[in-house]
């Protein structure tokens, strides 16, 4: 009797393992068949675009590509009347020249009047440092809203960073510029595109780690200031 039960349990275990194996194979086959729609969804969902209304300024981020796609997109938005000013933000390469000057040249070539361009040269090594440099300019100009123009693959991370670095009183929206090296519908087919998106994922993780709670801290500070204004004896 015990021997029969043992054999039955053994057969049951084999059947269960076989079911698990078949299920795994079917799942792998399914994922393989739908891999393109999934990868396409990942690429397309990473790009954000919300430049649907006017702002005080267009900000073109540094390190545009060879074809000046960011400058092209900014010039299009300027002609559409989205903002009266275009900021050419760029890293310094020499004491008297840098990417900002090159970007200004690209914008003028695409129809933006030179007197409508504000050059901002800085020494930022990443998007967060660039946002911090631009915060000072926005405060000096007393802007209430800006549209950040950057490459399509960089839009989601740029918006996340700028919305946490810029003061609460400045609305930040993002415009996506076409990039010849990143096609969201076929990004996995080119090594350069895969590397760019992978770096964006890593950069986003770092930004979330470094800036998490920034807005919450800002709101708390404003609340404390408000309470102090009502009660001078208030102590934190």
N, C-alpha and C positions, 0 to 999 in steps of 0.2 A: 504493500500500500504506500509506504513512504517512498519507495523507489519510483512508483508511478507519479506521485506528486512532484518528486524531484525532476523527473523528465518533463512533466507538464510545465513546471516553472522555468525550466531551461528553454523549452520551446517558446514560452511566452516572452522570455527575455530576448531571444533571437528575433522574434516577430517585432517587438518594440524597437530594437536597434535598427531593424530593416526599415520600419516606418519612419524613424528619425532620419536615417540616411537618405531615403527617397524624398522626404520633405525638404531636406537641406539641398539636395540636387535640384529639385523643382524650384526652390527659392532662388538659387544661384542662376538657373536658366531664365527665370522671370526677370531678375535684376539685369541680366545681360541683355535681354530683349528690350527692356525699357531704359537702358542706360543713357541713351541720347536725350530723350525728353527730360530725364532727371537732371543730367548735367546742364542742359539748356536752361532749365528752370533755375538752377543754382546761379548760373552766370547772369541771367536776366534779373533775377530778384536781388542781386547784389548792387545793381545800378539803381540810383534814385534820381528823381527829377521833380522839383517842386517850384521852379521859377515861373509861376503862373500869374504873378502880379508885380507891380512896379516896386522898386527899392531906391534907396538913396545912392547906392553905388554898386557897381559890379567889381568883384575882386578876382583877378586871374592869378591862380597859384603858380608858384615857381616851377621850374624844370619842365617846361612844355616839350613836346616831342619834336622830331625833325621837321614835321610838316606844319608845325604851329597850330595844331588843332584846337588847343585851348583859346588861343588868341582869335582864331576864326569864329569859334562859338561866341566869345565875348562880343566881337564886332557885330555878329548877327543880332544879339540881344540889344546892343546899343542902338542899332538901326530900327529895331522894333519899339524903341522908346522905353525899355525896361528900367533904365537908370540914366541919369545925366552925366555920370562920372565913371571912368574905368580905372581901376587900380592895377598897375603892373607890378606885381610883387616878385622879387627875384633875389637870389643869393649874390653876394659880392664875389667876383672872381679876381679882380684886381682893385687897387685903391681907387681907381678912377672909372672903372667899368665893371659890368656884371650882367646877370641875366635880365634884370629889370630894364636895362637899356635895349637889349635885344628884343625883349617883349614889346617895348614901346614902338620900336621899328616895325614889328609884325602887325601891331594894331593900326598904326598909321597907314601901312600898306593896304590894310583891309577896310579903310574908310573911316577910322575913328580920328577926329581932329586932335591934333597934338595938345591943344589947350584944354581938352577934356580928359586927358590922361594924367594920372598921378603916379609917379614912380616911387616905389618903396624898396630901397636896397637894405638887405639885412644879412645876418650871418647864421640864420636858422639851419639846423641840420635835419629837422624833421617837421612834420605837419603841425605838431603841437607848438613847437617853438615859433613857427611861422604865424600861427594863430595868435600867439602872445604878442608878437611884433605888430601885427595888424590891429590888435585891440587898442593899442596906444593911438594909432592913426584914426580909428573909428571914434574914439573918445574926443580927440582934438577937433574932429570935423562935426561932432555931435550928430552922427548918423543914428537913425532909429531902425533901419533895416538894410541888409546887404544880401547880394546874391553871389555866392562863391562858385566860380567857374573852374572846373577841374576835369581830368580825364574820367571817362565812364567808370572804369574799374575802381577809381579812387573816391567816388562820390559818397558812398555810405560812410566810410571811415572819416572823410573830411567833415561831413555834416555832424557826425557824432562829436568830433573833437571841437569844432567851432562853436557848437551850441553849448558846450560846457566851459569853454575858455572865455567866450565873449560875455559881457555883462547881461543880466536879465533883461535890461531895457532895449537891447538890440536884437531884432528878429533876424535869424539866419536861415536863408534858403539856399538850395544848391541847383546848379545847372550842369548837365552832363555833356561833355565834349566827346565827339567821336574819336576813337583811337585806332589807328591802322593796325596796331599790334595786338588789339584785344577785341575780338568779335564774340559777344556773349552767346551767340547761337552755335559757335564752333570752337570755343576757347580751348577745349581739351585736345584739339588736333595740332596745336602749335606749342612747342616747348616754352617759348618766350611768354605766351599767354598763361600757361600753367604756372610758371614761376611768378608772374605778376600777381595772379590771384592768390597763390599760396602766401606770398609776402603780405598781401592785403589782409588775409585771415589772421596771420601772425601779428601784424600791426594793430588790427582791431582788438585782438586779445590783450595786447600791451596797453592800448588806449583805455580799454574798459578797466583794467587793473589800476592804472595810474589816475584816471579821472573819475572813477566810480564815487558817487556821493558828492561831487563838486557842486552841482546845483543845489542839492539838499543843504550843504554847508552854507552856501550863499544865502539861501532862503532863511536859514536859522539865524544868520548874522543880521539880516535885515529885520527879522522879528525882534531880536534883542535890542537893536537900535531903536525900534519903535517903542518898546517897553521902557527903555531908558528915557526917551523923550517925554513919556507920560509920567514916569516916576524917577527922578534923579537919584533916589536912594537905592534903586534896584542894583543888586550885585550878582554877577554870574558866578 
